[in-house]
Structures are given as structure tokens and as C-alpha cells.
Amino acid sequence: MFVVERCAGFVEQMRDAPLAPAVVHHAKRAVIDWMAAALPGAIVPPATALEAALAEELDHGAARLFLGRPATVRAAALINGTAAHTMELDDIFRDGIYHPGAPTIPAALALAQAGGASGNDFLRAVIAGYEVSTRIGRAMGRAHYRYWHNTGTIGVFGACAAGARALNLDRMRTAHALATVTTFAAGLQQAFRMDSMSKPLHAGRAAEAGVTAALAAREGVTGSLDAIEGDAGFGRAMSDGPDWAKAFATLGEDFHITRMTFKNHACCGHTFAAIDGALAAQAALDLAADDIARVRIGSYRAAVEVSGIEDPRTPAEARFSIKYVVAHALRRGSVRLAAFAPERLADPATRTLMQRINASIDPELDASFPAQRAARVVLEASDGRSHALLQPTRKGDPDAPLSDAELEAKYLELAVPVLGEPHARALLGRLWQLDEIPAGALLQLTEAAL
């Protein structure tokens, strides 16, 4: 059995397979977190630029953008997926070095809306996409992440599996959709090593690719069923020969969607352990930011290299500068959206503190990546005191998760400025009741709150 056939069998079973209440609950959490990340991203470029670029595909069609504007399903998947990844607030599957929500959920929603599906059908599509894609991401491993941006490359599988489930494709059509979307996988890390809007577009393009492949398969388009494991296939071309049997051994039994990381800071997730550790060390010393003489950070390679922008001048660059986000956290106590306002980026005191921060690769912590995201932090005070600690995980990771209340607080913090408090709270209530939304009512998911 080819890998795509194994995945397709699971996607087909997700139509009516029994689901534990915890799995459904975590799927709702994933959708709430996705909405929280996407709403502020929906009102800024590149999402707004895409609306202008794709004007001919808007104001008609069977799907909706976040604020209720009609769109074709492919345009909705592309724009909503891009919006969800813009502010660097979307969820993470730690072991797969991958943001599953941004590409998977918009594909599921666009096709579920277009097909008049119920909220329960939509959630099942989301779960299908998460479970298939997270396993592919984990199997591809560090070798893939060296050059590729997993949210673009792995995200196509989440979007396609979700789309196939939303379209109610049979097993073989789903397999062909997954085979086709394998050839669409793209997204280079170099795209976010300097100021650029390409990174969020990776998520949107993955969502659109998944929708396209699923729609094409419905009409009979076929793909090479060995596209993933073949001699010139995805695994060999873009990694070091993954063990696919191991990757899918627990599919349908152990649900990865119950172990998502929900971000607690509005920046690159590789910086989180350093931020959390620096704040903990500062609290231990009861130290004002102006009294910090030096900060030494040791972490895994990706934390140092991916977030290694030394002199960030734009919000996109600052989100990938470990020195900036740690300095901002030490001065302001957090790294929220306001951290990337022009006046914050130019703040002389933050810039001065950045010069006192050093980040380097810790071989021991690098060896534990991606399963563990840790940092060692040493904070030295001007009066000679110092405090060293190991930050073993990140707030929001599965072993230190955001509670439902904390997730709601994150959602409201991000949604209220966009929707207003009454509308934001109304939408939140609907999201917690997704599995009760009747067929045909998903089009009003956001409209009912506006």
C-alpha cells in the first residue's frame, strides 16, 4: 500500500469514525487559536494586497473571507491561510517543526462552506488534515527543515487531506489528490531571512494547493501514487529517506491534534524558550531592564539561525530577531503585537539592551530538537549579581499548555480590536459549539458575529 493510500483510508474513515470528546475539544481549540491568529492578519498586507490582486475572484463565490466577504474557494483558502500566518501567532506541531492550522483550516472551511457541510463535518476535515500532515512533517525531520519551510511544504498535505474529507471524496480519489498535491509542495526558508511577505504566503499557497488538488481529484485527475516514497519522490528529494511505516503506525489511534503548541508570544516560536527564560531570570533577580549588564542565551541551532537577524528594521525582521524579542520582553514584560510598532522598533533603550545580548548554539539542547525546545539563559546585573537557568520548554507547548481560559484570553486580545468586543465574544461562543452547527450554516460563522 502506498503512503497516499494509507493516508486516504484514514481520511475516508474520518467521515463517521467515533471520536473521543477530548479530540473534538482540541479540534475546537485549534480553530479558536487559528481564528485568533488570523483576524489581525486579515486587515493588513499581504492579505489585503491579495484581496486587491484577486479582485475578480471576490464578491462572488461559495466561500467567505474572515470578515464575511464572498470569495471563490481557492481565493478564500489562499487569503485566509495567508492571514493566519502573518502575525506569527498560529499553532505549532513541535515534533514536525510545522504550523498546521494556517494551511489546513482555511482549506477545510472554504470547501465545507461551499458544500453546505455541518460544523461537525468541518471539524472532522480539520482533524483529518492535522493527523495526516503532522505525521509527514515529523517523518521528514530536521533534514527537511534545513532548507524548506514546513508550513508551505508539509502544509499542502494538511490542506489536501482536509479538503478531500470536506468534499467527501472516496479513498482512491483522496489518494490521487494527495499524490497530486505532493508535487505542489514548496516554500524556502530563505524567504524569511530578510524583510519579506513571502512566509505567510507559503501557508496561503499550501491551503490553495490542497483545495486545488482535492477539487481536481473529484473530477478524475490522477497522480503518481508513489509520489511520497518513490525513488525520486518527496521523501528522498526533500529529506533523507523517512521511515513511512513508523510515521503512520499510530494513525487513527493517537491524535496529534491534542498536543498542539499555542503561541504565547507574537513572534518566531524558536525564540520562545529564550524569552520565557530571560523573564524568569529577571524575576529571580528582581532586576530592572536598565540594570542588566549582559544576557547570554544558549539554544538549539534553529533558534539561533532562523531568528538570527541582528539589526531588524521592520516588523517581519523583528519577529525573527532573538535579540530584539528578548530585549523587548525584558523591557516591557511581554512580546505582543505592540512590540512591532515603529516606535517600539526604534526605541533606543531596547536597541542598547540588544547589544548586551549574545545567542549561541548549545550542542546539548540542539541534540534534543525538535522534540524539546529549550534555552539556557544567564542574566548578569550591573551590580555583579547573576542568575542562570535552564528553560526546558515554552509556555504553550504540550507540556506547559495554555488552558482554555488562557486561550480565550489570547483570542479576545487579538479579536476584539478587529471585531469589537460584542462580536468577538459572540463568535467565540459559536466556535466552542462548532460541532452543533447545522449543515449549511458555516457561511454565517463570522457573519453572525458581525
C-alpha positions as CSV (number, residue, x, y, z in Angstrom):
1,M,0.0,0.0,0.0
2,F,1.4,3.4,-1.0
3,V,1.7,6.1,1.6
4,V,-1.1,8.2,0.0
5,E,-3.4,5.2,0.1
6,R,-2.7,4.7,3.8
7,C,-3.5,8.3,4.4
8,A,-6.6,8.2,2.2
9,G,-8.0,5.3,4.1
10,F,-7.8,7.2,7.3
11,V,-9.3,10.3,5.7
12,E,-12.2,8.3,4.4
13,Q,-12.8,6.7,7.8
14,M,-13.0,10.2,9.4
15,R,-16.4,10.6,7.8
16,D,-18.1,8.8,10.7
17,A,-15.5,7.2,12.9
18,P,-16.1,7.6,16.6
19,L,-14.1,10.5,18.1
20,A,-13.2,10.9,21.8
21,P,-14.6,14.1,23.3
22,A,-11.1,15.2,24.0
23,V,-10.2,15.0,20.3
24,V,-13.2,17.1,19.4
25,H,-12.4,19.6,22.2
26,H,-8.9,20.0,21.0
27,A,-10.0,20.5,17.4
28,K,-12.2,23.4,18.6
29,R,-9.2,24.8,20.4
30,A,-7.2,24.6,17.2
31,V,-9.9,26.5,15.3
32,I,-10.2,29.2,18.0
33,D,-6.4,29.7,18.0
34,W,-6.4,29.8,14.2
35,M,-9.2,32.5,14.3
36,A,-7.2,34.5,16.9
37,A,-4.1,34.4,14.8
38,A,-5.9,35.2,11.6
39,L,-8.2,38.1,12.4
40,P,-5.4,40.7,12.9
41,G,-3.6,39.3,9.9
42,A,-6.8,39.7,7.8
43,I,-6.7,43.5,7.9
44,V,-3.1,44.1,6.9
45,P,-0.8,43.1,3.9
46,P,-0.2,40.7,2.4
47,A,-3.9,39.6,2.9
48,T,-5.3,43.0,1.9
49,A,-2.9,43.1,-1.1
50,L,-4.1,39.7,-2.1
51,E,-7.7,41.0,-2.0
52,A,-6.8,43.7,-4.5
53,A,-4.8,41.3,-6.6
54,L,-7.6,38.7,-6.8
55,A,-10.5,41.2,-7.1
56,E,-12.0,39.2,-9.9
57,E,-12.4,36.2,-7.5
58,L,-14.1,38.1,-4.8
59,D,-17.6,39.4,-4.0
60,H,-19.0,36.2,-5.5
61,G,-18.4,32.5,-4.8
62,A,-19.4,29.9,-2.2
63,A,-16.8,30.6,0.5
64,R,-16.1,33.6,2.7
65,L,-13.1,35.6,3.9
66,F,-12.8,36.3,7.6
67,L,-15.0,39.4,7.7
68,G,-17.7,37.8,5.6
69,R,-16.7,38.9,2.0
70,P,-17.7,36.3,-0.6
71,A,-14.9,34.5,-2.4
72,T,-14.2,31.5,-4.6
73,V,-13.0,28.6,-2.6
74,R,-9.4,28.8,-3.9
75,A,-9.2,32.6,-3.2
76,A,-10.7,32.1,0.3
77,A,-8.2,29.4,1.1
78,L,-5.2,31.5,-0.2
79,I,-6.2,34.7,1.5
80,N,-7.4,33.2,4.8
81,G,-4.4,30.9,5.0
82,T,-2.0,33.9,4.4
83,A,-3.8,36.0,7.1
84,A,-3.4,33.2,9.6
85,H,0.4,33.1,9.3
86,T,1.1,36.8,9.0
87,M,1.4,37.8,12.7
88,E,3.3,34.7,13.8
89,L,0.7,33.7,16.3
90,D,-0.6,30.4,14.7
91,D,-0.2,27.0,16.3
92,I,2.7,24.6,16.1
93,F,3.2,20.9,16.0
94,R,6.5,20.8,17.8
95,D,7.8,17.4,16.6
96,G,7.1,18.3,12.9
97,I,8.5,21.9,13.1
98,Y,5.3,22.9,11.4
99,H,2.3,25.2,11.7
100,P,-0.7,23.0,10.8
101,G,-3.6,25.4,11.4
102,A,-2.7,28.1,8.9
103,P,-2.8,25.9,5.8
104,T,-5.2,23.2,7.0
105,I,-8.2,25.0,8.5
106,P,-8.8,27.5,5.7
107,A,-8.9,24.7,3.1
108,A,-11.4,22.8,5.3
109,L,-13.5,25.8,5.9
110,A,-13.7,27.0,2.3
111,L,-14.8,23.7,1.0
112,A,-17.1,23.0,3.9
113,Q,-18.8,26.3,3.3
114,A,-19.1,25.7,-0.4
115,G,-20.5,22.2,0.2
116,G,-23.0,23.2,2.8
117,A,-21.3,21.0,5.4
118,S,-22.1,21.0,9.1
119,G,-19.8,22.1,11.9
120,N,-19.2,18.5,12.8
121,D,-18.1,17.7,9.2
122,F,-15.8,20.7,9.2
123,L,-14.1,19.6,12.5
124,R,-13.6,16.1,11.1
125,A,-12.0,17.6,8.0
126,V,-9.7,19.7,10.2
127,I,-8.7,16.6,12.3
128,A,-8.0,14.6,9.1
129,G,-5.7,17.3,7.8
130,Y,-3.9,17.6,11.1
131,E,-3.3,13.9,11.6
132,V,-2.0,13.2,8.1
133,S,0.2,16.3,7.8
134,T,1.8,16.2,11.3
135,R,3.0,12.7,10.7
136,I,4.5,13.6,7.3
137,G,6.2,16.6,9.0
138,R,7.6,14.5,11.8
139,A,8.9,11.9,9.4
140,M,10.6,14.4,7.2
141,G,12.5,15.7,10.2
142,R,15.5,18.0,10.6
143,A,16.9,17.1,7.2
144,H,13.9,18.7,5.5
145,Y,13.9,21.7,7.8
146,R,17.4,22.6,6.8
147,Y,16.2,24.5,3.7
148,W,12.5,24.1,3.5
149,H,9.7,25.9,5.3
150,N,7.5,23.1,6.6
151,T,4.3,25.2,6.7
152,G,4.5,25.5,3.0
153,T,5.8,22.1,2.1
154,I,4.0,19.9,4.7
155,G,1.0,22.2,4.8
156,V,-0.1,21.1,1.4
157,F,-0.9,17.6,2.8
158,G,-2.9,19.1,5.7
159,A,-4.9,21.2,3.3
160,C,-5.4,18.4,0.8
161,A,-6.5,15.8,3.4
162,A,-8.9,18.3,5.0
163,G,-10.2,19.3,1.5
164,A,-10.7,15.7,0.5
165,R,-12.7,15.0,3.7
166,A,-14.8,18.1,3.2
167,L,-15.6,17.1,-0.3
168,N,-16.4,13.6,0.8
169,L,-14.0,12.0,-1.7
170,D,-13.7,8.2,-1.7
171,R,-10.4,6.5,-0.8
172,M,-8.9,6.4,-4.3
173,R,-9.8,9.9,-5.2
174,T,-8.3,11.1,-1.9
175,A,-5.1,9.1,-2.6
176,H,-4.8,10.7,-6.1
177,A,-5.4,14.2,-4.5
178,L,-2.6,13.6,-2.1
179,A,-0.3,12.3,-4.8
180,T,-1.0,15.4,-6.9
181,V,-0.5,17.8,-4.0
182,T,2.9,16.2,-3.3
183,T,4.2,17.8,-6.4
184,F,2.9,21.2,-5.3
185,A,5.0,21.3,-2.1
186,A,7.1,24.4,-1.9
187,G,8.4,27.1,0.5
188,L,12.1,28.1,1.1
189,Q,13.4,29.3,4.5
190,Q,15.5,31.9,2.7
191,A,12.2,33.7,2.1
192,F,12.2,34.9,5.7
193,R,15.9,35.6,6.3
194,M,15.2,39.2,5.4
195,D,12.2,41.5,5.2
196,S,9.6,39.8,3.0
197,M,5.9,38.9,2.8
198,S,6.7,35.5,1.3
199,K,6.5,33.5,4.6
200,P,2.7,34.0,5.2
201,L,2.1,33.4,1.5
202,H,3.6,29.9,2.0
203,A,0.7,29.0,4.3
204,G,-1.9,30.5,2.0
205,R,-0.4,28.9,-1.1
206,A,-0.4,25.5,0.7
207,A,-4.1,25.9,1.5
208,E,-4.9,26.8,-2.1
209,A,-2.8,23.9,-3.4
210,G,-4.7,21.5,-1.2
211,V,-8.0,22.8,-2.3
212,T,-6.9,22.6,-6.0
213,A,-5.7,19.0,-5.7
214,A,-8.8,17.9,-3.9
215,L,-11.1,19.5,-6.4
216,A,-9.1,18.1,-9.3
217,A,-9.3,14.6,-7.9
218,R,-13.0,14.9,-7.6
219,E,-13.2,15.4,-11.3
220,G,-10.9,12.4,-12.1
221,V,-7.4,14.0,-12.1
222,T,-4.9,11.3,-11.1
223,G,-1.4,11.5,-9.5
224,S,1.6,9.2,-9.1
225,L,0.6,7.1,-6.1
226,D,4.3,6.6,-5.2
227,A,5.0,10.3,-5.2
228,I,5.9,10.4,-1.5
229,E,8.1,7.3,-1.1
230,G,9.3,6.7,-4.7
231,D,13.0,6.8,-5.7
232,A,12.6,10.3,-6.9
233,G,9.7,11.2,-4.6
234,F,9.1,13.7,-1.8
235,G,10.9,11.8,1.0
236,R,14.2,11.3,-0.9
237,A,14.2,14.6,-2.8
238,M,13.5,16.8,0.3
239,S,14.7,14.7,3.2
240,D,16.9,11.7,4.0
241,G,14.6,8.8,3.3
242,P,11.9,8.8,6.1
243,D,10.6,5.7,7.7
244,W,7.0,5.9,6.4
245,A,5.8,2.7,8.2
246,K,6.8,4.2,11.5
247,A,5.3,7.6,10.6
248,F,1.8,6.2,10.3
249,A,1.9,3.4,12.8
250,T,-0.4,5.2,15.2
251,L,-2.7,7.0,12.7
252,G,-6.2,6.9,14.0
253,E,-5.2,5.8,17.5
254,D,-3.0,8.6,18.8
255,F,-4.3,12.1,17.8
256,H,-1.7,14.7,17.4
257,I,-4.2,17.5,17.4
258,T,-4.5,17.0,21.2
259,R,-0.8,18.1,21.5
260,M,-0.6,21.4,19.7
261,T,1.5,24.3,20.8
262,F,-0.4,27.5,21.1
263,K,1.8,30.6,20.9
264,N,2.1,32.9,23.9
265,H,4.3,35.5,22.1
266,A,3.7,37.2,18.7
267,C,7.0,36.2,17.1
268,C,9.0,33.2,15.8
269,G,8.4,30.2,18.0
270,H,12.1,29.4,18.1
271,T,12.6,32.4,20.4
272,F,10.1,31.4,23.0
273,A,12.2,29.5,25.4
274,A,14.8,32.3,25.4
275,I,12.0,34.8,26.1
276,D,10.5,32.7,28.9
277,G,13.9,32.0,30.4
278,A,15.0,35.6,30.3
279,L,11.8,36.8,32.0
280,A,12.2,34.1,34.7
281,A,15.8,35.1,35.4
282,Q,14.9,38.8,35.5
283,A,12.1,38.0,38.1
284,A,14.6,35.9,40.1
285,L,17.0,38.9,40.4
286,D,14.1,41.4,40.7
287,L,16.0,43.4,38.1
288,A,15.0,46.5,36.1
289,A,16.0,46.3,32.4
290,D,18.3,49.3,32.7
291,D,20.3,47.3,35.3
292,I,21.1,44.4,33.1
293,A,24.7,44.2,32.1
294,R,24.7,41.1,29.9
295,V,22.4,38.3,28.7
296,R,23.8,35.0,27.4
297,I,21.4,32.6,25.6
298,G,22.2,29.1,24.5
299,S,19.7,27.2,22.5
300,Y,19.2,24.8,19.6
301,R,20.6,25.7,16.1
302,A,17.3,26.8,14.5
303,A,16.6,29.2,17.4
304,V,20.0,30.9,16.7
305,E,20.0,30.7,12.9
306,V,16.3,31.2,11.9
307,S,15.9,34.0,14.4
308,G,19.3,35.4,13.9
309,I,18.5,38.8,12.4
310,E,20.9,41.2,14.1
311,D,19.6,44.6,13.2
312,P,15.8,44.3,12.5
313,R,14.2,47.4,10.9
314,T,10.8,46.0,10.0
315,P,8.2,44.0,11.9
316,A,8.9,41.0,9.8
317,E,12.6,41.1,10.6
318,A,12.0,41.8,14.3
319,R,9.8,38.7,14.7
320,F,12.9,36.7,13.6
321,S,15.4,38.5,15.8
322,I,16.0,36.7,19.1
323,K,18.0,39.7,20.4
324,Y,15.1,42.1,19.7
325,V,12.3,40.0,21.2
326,V,14.3,39.1,24.3
327,A,15.3,42.7,24.8
328,H,11.7,43.9,24.3
329,A,10.4,41.3,26.8
330,L,12.9,42.4,29.4
331,R,11.9,46.0,29.0
332,R,8.2,45.6,28.5
333,G,7.3,42.2,30.1
334,S,5.9,40.6,27.0
335,V,6.1,40.3,23.2
336,R,2.7,41.1,21.9
337,L,1.6,42.8,18.6
338,A,2.5,46.2,20.0
339,A,6.2,45.0,20.2
340,F,6.4,45.6,16.5
341,A,5.1,49.1,16.3
342,P,7.5,51.6,14.7
343,E,8.2,53.4,18.0
344,R,9.0,50.1,19.7
345,L,11.3,49.0,17.0
346,A,13.2,52.3,17.2
347,D,13.3,52.5,21.0
348,P,16.9,53.5,21.9
349,A,16.8,51.7,25.3
350,T,15.7,48.4,23.6
351,R,18.4,48.8,21.0
352,T,21.0,49.4,23.6
353,L,19.9,46.3,25.5
354,M,20.1,44.2,22.3
355,Q,23.9,45.0,22.2
356,R,24.3,43.2,25.5
357,I,22.6,40.0,24.4
358,N,24.5,37.1,22.9
359,A,22.9,34.0,21.5
360,S,24.8,30.8,20.6
361,I,24.2,27.2,19.8
362,D,24.1,24.8,22.8
363,P,25.1,21.3,21.5
364,E,23.1,19.5,24.2
365,L,19.9,21.5,23.6
366,D,20.4,21.2,19.8
367,A,20.5,17.4,20.1
368,S,17.1,17.4,21.7
369,F,15.5,19.4,18.9
370,P,12.7,19.3,17.6
371,A,11.1,17.2,20.4
372,Q,12.3,19.7,23.0
373,R,12.5,23.5,22.6
374,A,14.8,24.7,25.4
375,A,17.2,27.5,26.2
376,R,19.8,28.2,28.8
377,V,19.8,31.8,30.0
378,V,22.4,33.7,32.1
379,L,21.4,37.1,33.2
380,E,24.2,39.4,34.7
381,A,23.3,42.5,36.6
382,S,25.4,45.7,36.7
383,D,25.9,45.2,40.4
384,G,27.7,41.9,39.8
385,R,24.8,39.5,40.6
386,S,23.9,36.9,38.1
387,H,21.3,34.2,37.6
388,A,21.5,31.1,35.4
389,L,18.6,28.8,34.5
390,L,17.5,26.2,32.0
391,Q,14.2,26.9,30.4
392,P,13.2,23.3,29.4
393,T,10.1,24.2,27.4
394,R,8.0,27.0,26.2
395,K,4.7,28.3,27.7
396,G,2.1,26.9,25.3
397,D,3.9,23.7,24.5
398,P,2.1,20.4,25.2
399,D,4.0,20.0,28.5
400,A,3.1,23.6,29.5
401,P,-0.2,24.2,27.7
402,L,-2.4,27.2,27.6
403,S,-5.6,26.5,29.5
404,D,-8.9,27.1,27.8
405,A,-9.2,30.3,29.8
406,E,-5.7,31.4,28.6
407,L,-6.6,30.5,25.0
408,E,-9.8,32.6,25.3
409,A,-7.8,35.5,26.7
410,K,-5.4,35.3,23.7
411,Y,-8.4,35.1,21.3
412,L,-10.1,38.2,22.8
413,E,-6.9,40.2,22.9
414,L,-6.5,39.7,19.2
415,A,-10.1,39.6,18.0
416,V,-11.6,42.5,19.9
417,P,-9.6,45.2,18.1
418,V,-10.8,43.8,14.8
419,L,-14.4,42.8,15.6
420,G,-15.3,44.8,18.7
421,E,-16.0,43.0,22.0
422,P,-19.6,42.0,21.5
423,H,-19.0,40.5,18.1
424,A,-15.7,38.8,19.2
425,R,-17.4,37.2,22.2
426,A,-20.4,36.1,20.0
427,L,-18.0,34.4,17.5
428,L,-16.1,32.7,20.4
429,G,-19.3,31.2,21.6
430,R,-20.1,29.8,18.2
431,L,-16.6,28.4,17.8
432,W,-16.9,26.4,21.1
433,Q,-20.2,25.0,19.7
434,L,-18.9,24.1,16.2
435,D,-19.9,20.5,16.4
436,E,-23.5,21.7,16.8
437,I,-23.7,24.0,13.8
438,P,-26.1,22.5,11.3
439,A,-25.5,21.8,7.6
440,G,-25.4,25.0,5.6
441,A,-24.7,27.3,8.5
442,L,-20.9,27.6,8.2
443,L,-21.3,30.6,5.8
444,Q,-22.6,32.6,8.8
445,L,-19.8,31.5,11.1
446,T,-18.3,35.0,11.1
447,E,-21.2,36.9,9.5
448,A,-23.4,36.1,12.5
449,A,-20.9,37.9,14.7
450,L,-20.7,41.0,12.6
